[in-house]
Amino acid sequence: MGASWDGHDRPTSELDEAVLGALFSESPVGLHVLDTQLRLLRFNTAARFVRAFALEEALGRHPREWAGDFYTGAYEATVLEVLDTGVPALDVEVRGHLSPDSPELVLSVSCFRLEDAAGGVLGVATSVVDITERQRARARLALLERASGRIGTTLDIFRTAQEFADEMVPALADTVVVEVLDSVLRGEVSAAGTVLEYGALRCTGRRSVVPDAEPHLPSIGEAIGLSAATPFAQGLSDLQPRIVARLSPDADWLAREPVRGRRMIGADAHSLLVLPLAARGSVIGVAHCYRAGTPQPFDDGDLALAAELADRVALCLDNARLYTRERSAARILQLSLRPSPVDGHLAVETAHSYCPLGAGGDWFDVIPLSGARVALVTGDTAGRGLRAAATMGEVRAAISALAVLDLAPDEVLERLHALVTRLRGERPRPPDAAAEDQPQDTSCLYLVYSPVTRRCSVASAGHPPPVLALPDGTAEYAVVHAGPPLGRGLAKFDTSEFELPEGSLLLMSNTAMLRAVSDDPAEQLVRISGALLPADRPLQEICDEVLYTLTPEPAENDAVLLLARTRALRPDRIGSWTLPNDPAAVADARAHAERQLEEWGLGAYAFTATLVVSELVTNAVRYSDGPIDVRLILDGTVVVCEVADDSSTAPHLRHAEEFDEGGRGLYLTWQVSRRWGTRPESRGKTIWAEIALSEDDV
């Protein structure tokens, strides 16, 4: 012995004998004693139970004769090196098989040299521990940790199922197929025991390392029916994983699974795991794992590991289902709130593309205004889901209401800013709320175009400016000062004005489309110009080409494009006069209006038009001081009567009493007009009224 305590009551030789006896009879570690020729001289009791070695007739023989495949590589090299150098070796990992079809065994081998008192070499001793189960447990834990970080990286059901299959093969199985209920793909749920009522299971992920396995695998998206009294139906009913250690082609239940059963037998599968996928009380689907090339069948340890991984992937799939349901609901809401088909307009010809790919809050609007003008609006709300779609609906409704007031673009955005700020204050969010539940930035671009003056007025709340493609073949961004997003910061917006030649193109889009091209405005303009020009092509063709050019692959965000080609109102469709502020101007205005309608061939409407003009001019004479401007516009199906004065006082509709001497002017205008209103001007105001024409007169 290397050290002893001479004060022990018993002689040292007795203690040495006791230690050696225990080492060879009681020790749980297998021990082999080899001579210098590596012949086995002695082994202890524990060595008999190491499955790797056949020791019944091994005494006096070399390890090659009783250690089989294990005495190669690391084992042999270690023994020879220790015998030669005398340096002990600890915990050398040795792997091998008892037979070609048997599972792999893993041994931990330690080796030290035996010497006499004079230092002469007597041989080597090796201790052996079977660590197969320890290694399997370690491998299973490593698989569990690795899979936990790689499964569920997205909220896509097919991607999540494929990630699960990729992690399981070949670490645990030779073939894995993941099937999900059709109802889950629609965002719905089903309870355990009722899955047979929900139709087919659809393949969402698969992988195999079996050679020529493709004919025996379902296609992604393939639907396969579910039959009763099979391991699959039982697992989905009671949500208990099942193991079929030895899969026999003669099993009765295989006849009830003509598709799955035929494919399993065709792939030479000999062992099966059925893993129900369920989370939060709802059934998601089932995963089935096969072994064909791996000779050993599944065991209880494999089942426990696979079941834990199945529970994790089921939770990820249910998260994806919930996301799919919310996204579908948001998309339905978004599509229900989208603008109705845009009718033709005298001021502009329009085309649009509206692809809600990301179920966000992007929109556009074309809103007819008074005086043959039109408002073109685009905007977006950051984020996705129901909240973004609902915010989009609120903002669109508010813009439509504010547009009726005929306010300047900067005033529209200021009022909209106040509304969004108030709405955010009414919906406080806890600080730990998810990102999609937090208030999101909302941008908006509001543009008004008049075909009478060919002028644009535009204001922006954190939204990119429109792109202008002019008839001369040039393209540029409109110069627009962008204010803050709606509901953020101080409401400071400016209206920019510019004149456009007839036939110019206005391109307005959501923010995400431009950012998908580049963050550099110059590069954006180059890409857009290539698709916009030449500008004399059919408008929808140009709009489609811009969409194809700007939309990335794969597309993740909404794509909203609004394209407008400007028109100019012909001079013969406009009649305008400036009259002095005098009571006699009322008769002159009536005469001008009557002659203009006769020139248009609309003499049948002269009485109505002159009545409206006289009432509006009378009010202007009474309540203003400066000259009065009168204008008639033939706008498609209506004649617009406009009277402008220098008074900023807005008129109010009154219902005069029977004996009142005044107050009936606007009431009469309201009675004979399709609609009427007032809009502020840089000088005073304009009161307008529309007289509807019959289809035969248009």
N, C-alpha and C positions, 0 to 999 in steps of 0.2 A: 504494500500500500504506500502511497506517496507521503502520508503523514499519519502519526499515531500519538496517542496520549499515554505515556508510560505509567501514569498514576491510576489507570483503570484497574479494577480489582481482578479482572480476568486476564489471562495471558493474551498477548497481542495475536498469537497464532490462532487462538480460538475465535477472536473477533474477526480476523481475516476470513476464516472458514465460514463464519456466519454470514458475513457480507457476500461472499462468493455464492453461498448456498441460496441466499435470498435473490441474488442477481439472476441466477439461472432457474429458479423455481417460482419466485413470487413477483418478479419485476413485470410490469405491463408492457415494457418496451422489448421488442424482439432483438435478440443478440446473436450474432454469428462470429465464431472464432476461426480464422483462417491461418494456415502456416505460410511460410515464405513462398511456397509454390501455389499459394491461394487454394489449397485443398481444405475443405470444411472439416475442422477438427471437433467442433462442439457447437451446439445452439441451445438456447434456453426454451422454457415452456412457451413463453409468449410468441416466439418465432414460429411455432407450429400453426398459429392462428393468422399469420400473415398470408392472405390468399394468393399473393403473387408467387410464392415459392412452393415447390413440391419437395419436402424435406424427408419423406419417408425413407428413401434409400440414398440420401445425399451425402452421408459421411464419407470422407475420403475423396470426394469428387470436386471438380472445379465448378465455379458458379455458372459457367456456360451450360453445364449439364442440368442444373436444378433451378437456375434463375431465369432461364428462357430469354424472352425479349427484353426483360428488365436489365440484364447485364450487358448493356450496350451503351455507347455514348457516355453520358455523364457518370453513370455508376462505375463502369469499368475504368474510366480515366481517373476517377477519384481514388479508387482502391489502389491503383498502380502508383499514383502520385504520393499518397500517404505512405505506402510501403517504401518508396524510394527516398522521400525527403524527411519523413517523420513528423511533418506538420499536420496536425489534425484538421479534418474537414467537418463542418457542422451544417446540418439541415440542407443537404443537397437534394433538389427535387428530381425524382425519377418517375417516368411515365411509361406505361406499357399495357398490353392486353394479354389475357389468359388464352384467348383464341381470337381468330379474326372477327367473329360475330359478337364477342363479349364487350361490355362497356370498358372504357378506359379506367385504369387504376392509377392513383398517384401516391407515391411513397416519399417520405422524408428520411434520408440516409445520412448518418453521421459516422465518421471513421477515424480511428486512431491506431498508431503502431504499438506493438507489444515488444518490449525489450527485457533482457535479463539484467541482473545486478551490475554486470560489467558493461552494459550498453549494447550487447549483441542483439540482433534483430531476431525475434522469434516468430513474427507474423503480424497480422492485423486483426482488429475487431471492428465489426460494424454493428451499429444499432439501427433498427428499421421501425418506422411508425407508418401505418396506413392512414393517410390524410385525405383520402378520396372524398369522404363526406364533407370534411372541412373545406376542401377546395370547391366542391359543388355549392356549398352554402355561400362561400365567398363570391363565386361567379354569379350566383343568383342575386346576391346583394348588389354586386356591381351592375348587373343588368337592370335591376330595379332603379338604382340611382341614375343610370344613364338614360333609361327610358323616361323617367320622370322629368328630365330636363329637355327631352326631345319630342315628347308627345304633347300635342295641344299648343303648338307655337302659333297657330292661327285660329280664327273662328270659322273655319271652313270644314264642313262635315267630311267631305271626301279627302281633304288633305290630312285631317286628324286620323281618319281610319287608316290611310296609307302609312302614316308615321308609325302607328301601332304595328302594322304588319311588317314594316321594315325593321323594327327593333326586335320582334319575336323571331325572325328568320335571319340567320340560322342558329341564333343563340339558344333557342328553346325548341323550335320546331322546324321541320323541313318545308312545310306549306302552311300558310295562314290565309284565311278568307274572312273578311269582315262584311257582314250584311246588316243593313239598317232598314227599319220599317219605312214604307212609303210615307206614312203619316208623319214621321219625324222629319223627313225632308221638306214637308210643308209647314213645319213648325208646330205640329200638333203632338199630343201625347196619348198614350194608352196605358191602362193599368195592367198589372200582372194577371194572367189568366184569361185575358180578353184579346190577346194578340191575333188569334185566328179570325177575328172579326175585322181586322184592319188590312186585309189583303196581303200582298206579296212582300217579301224581303228583297231589298235591292243591294247589289254588290257595290260597296263604296271603297274597298281597299283589298289588295291581294298581293302575295309574294310567294315564290317557291324557288328552292334550290335543287329540286328534283329534275334531272335531265329530261328534256322533251315534255315538260309539264304543261305547256301552253294549251294543248287540246283538252286538258282535264281541269282547266280553271275557268270560272265565269268571267265574262267581260265586265269592265267597270260600267256600272249603270244597269246591268242585266237584272231583271226581276225574276225571282224564282218563288213559286208557291210554297206554302208551309202546310205540312200534313200532320195530323194528330198521331199520338202514340209513337213518337220518335224522340230521341234524345234532344233534338232541337226544340220541339214543341214542349216537352217536359221542362227543359231548362228555362224557356220563356214563361212558362206557367208558374213555376215555383221559385224561379230566380236562383236556382242552385247549380253551380258548375258540376259537370259530369266528366268522368274519365271512362273510356272504353280501352282498357289496357291492351286487349287483343281483339282486333277488328276482324271478324270472320265474314267472308263473302256470303255465308249461308244465313246470316242473321236475319230474322223475320222483318225487323223494322226497315231494313234496306230496301225491301220491296215497296214500301210506302214512300220512299225517297228516290224516285226514278232518276232525277237529275243529279242530285248531290251524291246519291249512292253509286250511280254508274261512274261518276267522275272519281270518287274515292277509290273504288276498286280498280279503275283504269290506271290510276296513278300508283298502284301497288301500296296503298296506305295500309299499315298494319296496326296503328294505334291512333286514338282520337281523343281530343279534348274539346268539350262543348262549353263555351263561356258565355252565359247570358250577360247582356250589357244593359244595366239599369241604373238610374240615378234619380234622386229626389222623388222616389215613388212612381216613376214612370219608366216604361220599357222602351229602350232605344233600339235594340237589335240583338244580334248574336255573332260571336266570333268562333270559328272552328279551326283547330290546329291538328295537323297530321304529321306522322312520321312515316317515312318510306325508306329513304337512304340510310337513316340512322337506325341501327339494328335494335337497340334496346327500346322497349316501350316506355310510355310515360309512366311516372310513378306519382305518389302522393305529394312529394316535394315539388315536382313540376306543376302539379295541379294547383297547389297553394300559391306558388309564384305567379302562375298565369292568371289565377283568379284575382290576385291583388292588382296586377297590371290591368286586367279587364275593368276592375272597379275605377281605376284612375282614368282610363280612356273613356269610360262611360260618362264620367263627370265632364270631361272635356267635350265629348259629343253633345251632351245636354246643354252645355254653355253655348256651343255652336248652334244648337236648335233654338235656344232662346234668342240668340242674336238673329238667326234667320227669321224667326217669327216677328221680332221687332222691326227688322229691316223690311220685311214684306208689308207689315202694317204701315210703316213709314212711306214705303213706295206707293202703296194704295192711296194713302192720304195725299201724298205729293201729286200723284197723277190725277186725283179727283180735284185738286186745287189748281191744276195747270190751266193756262189760258185756253179758252175755247178757240176753235179755228178762226184765224184772223181773216176777216172779210176784206175785200178790196177797199182802198181808201184813196180819196182824191189827192191827198198830199204826198203819199209814198206808196210804192209797191214793196211788199215785204215777203220775206221767206225766213224760215226758222228751222233749227234742229234742236230737239229737246230729248236728251237721253239720260234719264235718271239712273246712272250706273251705280252710284254710291249711296242712293237714297238719302241725299242731303237736303239742303234748303235753298237750292238755286232756282231762279225763275226769270221770266221776262213778261212784258206786257206791252200791248199796243192799245192806247186809250184815245178815242176820238175826243177832240176838244172843240170849243166854239170857234167860229171864224174859219172853218175848214182846216184848222190846225190839228196836229196829232202829237201825242206824247209817247215816246219810246223809252221803256224802262227795263233795266236789267239789275239784278242784285243776287247776293248769295249770303247764306248764314253758315258760318264755320261749324264743323261737326256733322254728325250723321244721326239718323234715327228719328223717333217721333218728335222729340223736342225741336230739332232743326226744321222738320216739315211743318210743325205747328207754328213756329215763329215765322216761317215763310208765309203761311196763310194769313197770319195777323198783319204782317207788314204789307202784303199785297192788298188786303182789304182796305187798310188805312190809306194807301196810295190812291186807290180808286176813288175813295171818298174825298181825299184832298184835291185830286185832279179836277173834280167838278167845280171847285172854288176858283179855278183859273188863276191860281197864284203863280208867281215866278218860281223857277226851279229851286232857288236857294231858300225861298220861304216854305216850299213843300218839304224840303229836307229838314229845315229847322223844326217844323211842327212834327214831322215824323221822328226826329231825334228825341223830342220831349216825350212822345208817346212810348217809344221803346225804352227810354229811361224809366218811365213810370211803370211799365209792365215788368221790368226787371226788379224793381223795388217791391212789386207785389208777389214775386216768386223767389223769396230768399232760399239759398242753398246752404246746407251745412258745410263746414270747411273740409270734411273728409269725404264729400260726395265724389262720385266718379267723374272723370274728366268730361264724359259726354253729357253729364247732368249740370255742369257748370255753365254760366251764361257765356254765350259765344258771340264773337264779333259779327255784326251784320253790315254789309256794304250795299250801296245802292247808287246807280247812275240814272239821273232823270234828265231827259232831253225833250225839248219842244221844238217842232219844226212847223213853219208857216209857209205854205205854197204861194201865198200872196206876195210876201216880201222875200222869200227864199232864204230866210234867216233862221239860224238855230240858236236856242238858248239852252245851256246845259250846266248842271251842277253835279258834283260827285261827293259821296260820303264814303271815302276810303275805297273807291272802286276804280279800276283802270279806265282811262279815257277811251272814247270811241276811235276806231281807225277810219280815216277818210280815204277813199279811192276816187280821185277826180277824173273827169273825162279826158284830161290831157295825158293820162297814163301814169301819174304820180300817186304815191300813197304816203300818208303821214298820220301821226297821232294828232288828234285835236288838242289844242292847248287848253287844259282844264285844271284849275286848282283843286286838288283833292282835300276835302275836309276830313275830320275824324270819322271813324265808323259810327253808325247809329248807336246811341246809348253810351258812347265812350267820350270822355273829355267834354270840352266846351263846344257848344253848337256854333261853329264858325264856318259858314259856307258862302261861296261866291258864285255868281252866275256869269259864265263866259258866253259871249255872243260872237258869231261869225256867219258870213254869207257863203252859200254853196251854189255852184253852177247847177243847172238842171241836169239830171242824170248822174249825179254823184252817188257814191255808195257809202253808207254808214254801217260799220260793223261793230256790234256790241256783244260781249261774251262774258261768261263768268270768270272769276279770278283764277280758278284751278286750271282752266284750259291754257291760259297764257303761261302760268308757272310751269306747266308740264313741258312747254317748249323750251323756255330758258328764263332765268332771272334777269337777263339783260334785255331792256326794252328794244334796243337796236336790233338784236338778233331776232326777237319776236317779230318786229316789223318786217324784216327780210323774209321770214317764213310766211307771214300772213300775206305780204304783197305778192309773192309768187303764186299764191292760190287765188287772190282776188282779181288780179289783172290777167287779161283785159276785162274791163268792167262792162262791156256791151253784150256779154253772154246771158243766157237765161238765168234768172236770179237764183232759182233753187239749185241749178247746176253749180253755181259759184258757191253757194252755202254748203252744199255737200262736199265740194272739194276742200273748202276750208276746214270742215269737220274732219275729213280723212287726214288732212295734213297736221292738224294740231292734236288729235287724239293719240295718246301714247299706247303702246302695247306692252303689257296688258293694261287696260283702262281701269282705273280704280275710283275715279271721281265723276261727278255729274258733268255732262257736256251740254252747255246751253249757248246757242248762237242765235242772234237776231240780226238779219241783214235787211237794209232798207235802201231802195233807190229813189232819190228825191224827184219830185215832179214840181213843175211851176204852173200856176194857174194862168191860163191865157188871158190877155187883157180884155178880150170880148166877153169874159165871164165875170167881170168886175165892173161895177159902176160906183164912182165915189165923187163926192161934192163937199166943198167947204162953204158953210153958210154963216152969215152974221148972226149974232145973238140978238134977234129981233122977232117979235111975234109974226111978222110977215114971212119969216123964213119957213114957217110951217107949211104954207101953201106952196112955196117953191119946192120944198122937200117932197110933197105929195106929187107935184108935177114931174119932177125928176124920176121918182120911183115908177110912176105910171108909164112914162116913155121907155124906161129901161126894160120893164116887163114886156112891153109891146115888141121891143127889139129882140127879145129872147123868145118870142112866140108864146108868152105866158100871160096874155091879156086876161085870161079867165081868173087869174089870181091878183089882178090889179087892185080890186076893192080891199081884199084882206091885207095886202102889202101896204097900201097907202094908209089904211087905218092904223097899222102897227107903227109905220114911220111917223105919222102925224102925232100919235100919242107920245112916242119916245122923244121927238123933237120938242114937243110942247113942254115936257118935263125938263128938258135941257135948258130951254129958254127961261123957265121959271126958276131953276135952282143953280144956274151957272152964270158966269160973267163973260167968258171969252167966246171965240168962234166955235162953231159946232160942225163936226165932221160926220157926214152920212155916207154909209157904204152898203151896197148890195152885192152879195156874192152868190153865184149859181154853183152850188156844191152838190153835184150829183142829183139826189132826190129831194133836196131842200133848197129854198131861197133863204139866205141869211140876211137879216136886216140889222145893221150896226149903227149906233149913234154914240159918238164920243164927245165929251165935254171936259172942262177943266175943274169940275167939282169932284172932290174925293168922297162925298157923301153917297153911300150906297142906298139905292131905293128899296122900299119894302112893300110887299103886296098887301093891299088893304081891301077889306070888304065893306064898301061904302053903304051907309044906311039909305033908306028910300028917299029922304028929303035932303041928303047931303048934296052940295053943289059941285064937289070935286072928289078926287080920290079913286076915280074909276079907270084911269089910264092904264096902269099895269094890270088891273083886273081884266080889262078887255084884251090886252095883249096876251095874257095867260090863256084866255078862253079860245082865241083863234090861232094860237101858235102850238107847234109840237112841243117845244120847250123854250125857255128863256133864261137869262141870267145876266150877271155883271162880272167884269174882270177889271182889276186895277191896272192902270197904265202909269208910265213915268210922268205923264201929265193927266191928272184926273182919273177918269174911268171910262169904260165902254159898256153900254147896255146893248144886249143882242137878243134876237128872237129868231126862231127857225119856223118857216112856213113849209109844211110838207106838200110835195107834189105827187100827183097820181102817177102810176106806172106808165100810163099812156102819154103823159106829158114830158117824161124824162128823155 
